Amino acid sequence: MDVIGAVAPLRDLVAAARRAGERVGFVPTMGALHPGHAGLIEQARLDCGSVVVSIFVNPLQFDRPDDLQHYPRTIQADLDLCAALGVDVVFAPDVSEMYPVPLSCTIDVGRMASHLCGRHRPGHFAGVATVVMKLLQIVQPDRAYFGEKDAQQLAVVRRLVRDFNVPVRIEAVATVRDRDGLAFSSRNQRLNPAERRLATVLYRALLEARRQIAEGATDPERVTRTAAALVPPDERLRLDYLELVDPDDMQPVGRIDRRVLAAGALWVGSTRLIDNVICNPSATLSDPQL
Ligand code: AMP
C-alpha cells in the first residue's frame, strides 16, 4: 500500500493504475476509521481494480474551532485498517498541501444547505463541496463512495457532480450500525460510557418516525413531534433537529405522500451526532426495531 502526502505523486500513481486498465475507486474520509468507513472501502474493493482512500480533516467544513481541534486523529490505526482491507493508495495530505494559498473560489451549494445540518452549521456544506471538488480533481476516480449516514452530504455531492459535469459515478453505501443501532461515527469515540448508552435514542426516534409513516401518518409536523418526544428530558441530551425532507433536494415536505428522509442531529454531552432513515409510506415494518 502506498501512503502519499503530495498531489503530484498521487496523480502519477493513479495515472499508472488507469494505464494498466484498472477502474479507480475513491473513498474520501476524515480518518478515525471505523466499520462505517470499512463498508465503503469494501464496496470500492469489490467494484474497482484500484482503491484510493483519502484521509484529510478538512478545516473548511468545521463551523466550530473546538470541534476541529478535538476531532479524533488515529492515523496509524487508519493505515493498518486500510492495509488489511487491501487499499492500494492512501492519500493523506496536510493542510498546506490541500490549501497552499487561501482559496479565492469556493462552492455555494444553494438551497441544498437550507435545512438540516446546512441550517445548523453555517458554511459546512460549502466546505464539504469545495474539498470534495478538489479531491475529485486530484484523484480523478471512476467511482467515488459516500455513506448514506451523511445523507445531506451525499445529496450535495450528487448535485455537485451533476451541476459541474464531473466525470465520476457516485456510489451510495448503506449506513453501518453498531449492535444497538447506533450509527458508527468517528465522533462516537468522544462519548463516555453513559453518553454512549444515551446516544441510541436518536436512531430510535427516527425509527419511530418511520413506523408512523409506514402506518399511514401524513402530517410531517405531527410525526416529528411524536418522534422527538422519545428523547428523554436529560441535561446531557439536546435535539438539534428532527426533520422530514425530500431525499433528493433536502427540502421539507408539506405532506407525507412519497418517500421521505427522516434526519436528526442530537447533542450528547459535547458531541453532536447525526443519523437518518428513509421512510416509505407503503413500506412494511420488516426492519429491525429497537
Ligand atoms: P467522515 O470520515 O466522517 O467524513 O466519513 C467519510 C465517509 O464515510 C462519508 O461518505 C460518510 O458518509 C461515510 N460514513 C461515515 N460513517 C458511516 C457509517 N456508519 N456507515 C456508512 N458510511 C459512513
Boltz pocket constraint, residues with backbone or C-beta under 6 A from the ligand:
constraints:
  - pocket:
      binder: B
      contacts: [[A, 28], [A, 29], [A, 30], [A, 31], [A, 35], [A, 36], [A, 37], [A, 39], [A, 40], [A, 145], [A, 146], [A, 147], [A, 148], [A, 149], [A, 150], [A, 173], [A, 174], [A, 175], [A, 176], [A, 177], [A, 183], [A, 184], [A, 185], [A, 186]]
      max_distance: 6.0
